[in-house]
Amino acid sequence: MEKNLGDYRKSYEKSELSEDAISGNPMELFQKWFYEVETSNGIDEPNAMTVATIGLDGFPKSRIVLLKKFTHEGFIFYTNYTSEKGKAIAANPKICLSFFWANMERQVIVKGEAIKIAANLSDGYFESRPIGSQLGALASDQSEVIASRMVLEDALKSLENEYEDKTIARPKHWGGYIVKPKVIEFWQGRPNRLHDRIRYSLQKDLNWKMERLAP
């Protein structure tokens, strides 16, 4: 039987977002929200985010990636630089990140520019990864067509033998990006679909302009 998705209803009533109660710096508000989500025990991976890029074919594409660090400068994640995502960023570094924390009825949308982080920082993070994840980065030609799952399994097994009792160096095609935000929007669900939306826009003097948007 066909479901009528129009019958799905939910009233958002858990919180509110007021200009008088938040920081003028969006990264401070993000830190506060992230901590609240992290300690709420309602989401398995609060650092899961959607990364949207414009591909070489001209189409936008979104995928889930894990945020690994955030600072006052921006948001850091790691990937294969030669993947479809990496090629898209190389051609157009303007990307969008979005977080959806359903248990808190919150979204954060970030528009910014992705820049490769320093090689030594990527080295440090790669060294902290489990050995299986390190070998996985070597085994997979991310986004390339492969004949079967067995191709990956065989490549991983070969690498496990090759690197037994050896240090695994970070492959040069794998590393981190920092997304330096230009615009950050915070969305808090409210009753009657009159949601709170606060947008921060980075100005030429590097200060943030705060504005409320209609829902």
N, C-alpha and C positions, 0 to 999 in steps of 0.2 A: 504493500500500500504506500502511495506517495505521501510523504510528510509535508505539511504546510509549515515551512520555517518561519513564516510570519507570526506563528503562534508562540514562538520562543520569546519569553519576556523576562526581564530582570530589572529590579529597581536598585540603582546604585546609591547606597546610603552610609557607607562606612567612614567617609572622611570628607574634608573640604580643603580647598586651596585658596588661601587669602594672601593678598599682597602684603598685608601688615604683619604677617606671621612668618615670612620666608626671607632668606638671604637675598641680597642684591647680586650675589655671585651664583650662577647656576650649578657650578661644580660642587659647591657646598651643599646646595639643595639635593643634588644627585647623591652625594655621599650620605646624607640624612635618609633619603628614601631607600637607598640600597641597604643600609643598615637595618631599617625597619622591615624590609622584605626578607632580608637574610635571617633575622631573628624571629620572624613570624612562624617559621616551620611549615609554611603552606606551599612552598615551591621547591622542587628537587634541585633545580639549577637556576638560581636567581641571576646568574651571570650570562644566561643564554640571551642572545640578541639577534635580531634580523639585520643582515647586511645587504643593502641594495646597491647595485652598480648598474651602469649602462654598458652593455656588452659590445663587442666588436661588430655584432650583427645589428646594432642599433636598438635592440630591445632591452628594457630593464629586466633585471633578474634579482630575486631575493633568495637568501638562504640563511639558515641558523648557524651562527658561529659563537664560540664562547669568549666573552670578555675576560682577559687575563690580568688587566691592571687598569686603574684610572688614576690620574693625577690632576693637578690644576691645569696642566697643558692639554689633556685630552684622554682618549680611550685607546687602549692597546689590545690588539689581537694578533694571532700568528697564523700563517698559512703558507702554501706553496706559491712562490712568486710566479711560477710558470703555469699555474692552473688557469682555468677560465676566469676566475675571480681576479687573480693576479694580473692577467693580461688586460682585463677591463680597467683595473685601477691604473695600470701603466699608461693606458690610452686616455683615461679620464679620471683623475684622482678625486673628483667631487662625488662623494657617496653619502648614503643615508644609513643611520643606525636606528633601530627602534627596539624598545623593551616593552613587554606587556606582562604585567604582574597581576593576573586575574584575581588572586586572593585578596589583593589590596585595592582592586578596581582602579589601577593606575597604568598609565603609559608614559614613556619618555621617547621623544623623537629628536634625533640629532642630525643636522646637516653640516657637513664639514669636509675637510680635505685630508686624504690618507697619504701619509709620508712614511717611507721606510725608516725604522729606527736604526740606531748604530749597530754595527755588526757584533760588537762585544756584548751588547744587551741581548741580542738574539742568541748568541753563544751561551750566555748565562742561563737563559730560560731553557734552551734545548738540553743543557746538561742536567737540569732539574727534572726533566720528564722521565717517566718509567722507560726501561730499556725497550719494551715492546713498542711504545709510541715512537721512540727514536728510530727503531728499525722500520716501523711502518712508514715514516717519512721518506726513508730510502727506497722502500719496496714499491711505493705507489707513484706512478706518473699521473698525478691528480688531473682529472677531467679528460684524460685520453681514453679512446676506445680500447677495450681489451677483449680477448676472445672468451674468457670464462673466469670464474672465481678462482679456479685452480692456478691461473697465472700469478695471482697475488700470493696464494698459499705457497707456491713453489719458490717465489722470489723471497718471501719471508724466511722460509726454511733455509735457503741458501745463505742468506745474510746472517741468520742465527749461527750457522756453522763458521762463517767467515769471521765474525766478530766475537766469537767465544773468548772470554777473558781479555778482550781488547776494548779500549776506549772508542766510543763512536763519535766522530766529529760531525758537527752540524753541516748538512749539505748546503752549498752556497745558494741553491734555489729555494731555500726554506728560511723563513724569518718573520719578523714582526712589522706591523704598521702601527703608527699612532694616528688616530683621527682627531685632528685639531678642529674643534667645533666653531662654526660661524653662527649657527642658530640652534637653540635647544628649546623644545617645547615640552612642558609638563602638563599632563592631562589627568584630572581626578574625576572619576565618575560621580555624578550627583543625581538626585531624583528628578523625574519628569524630563530626562534627557537634557537638562540644563547643566551640562558638565562644566567644570572649571578648567579653563585652558590659559596657561601663562606662558608667554613666549619671551625668551631672552635673545637679543640680537647683538652681536659683537660690533662695536663702533670703531671708527678710525683711531680714536684715542685709546683703544683697548679696554674701554669700559663697556659694561653691558647695559643695554636698554631693555627695560621690562614693560611688557604690554599684555593686557588681557584680551583674549579673542572670544568672539561669540561661538557657542558650541554648534 
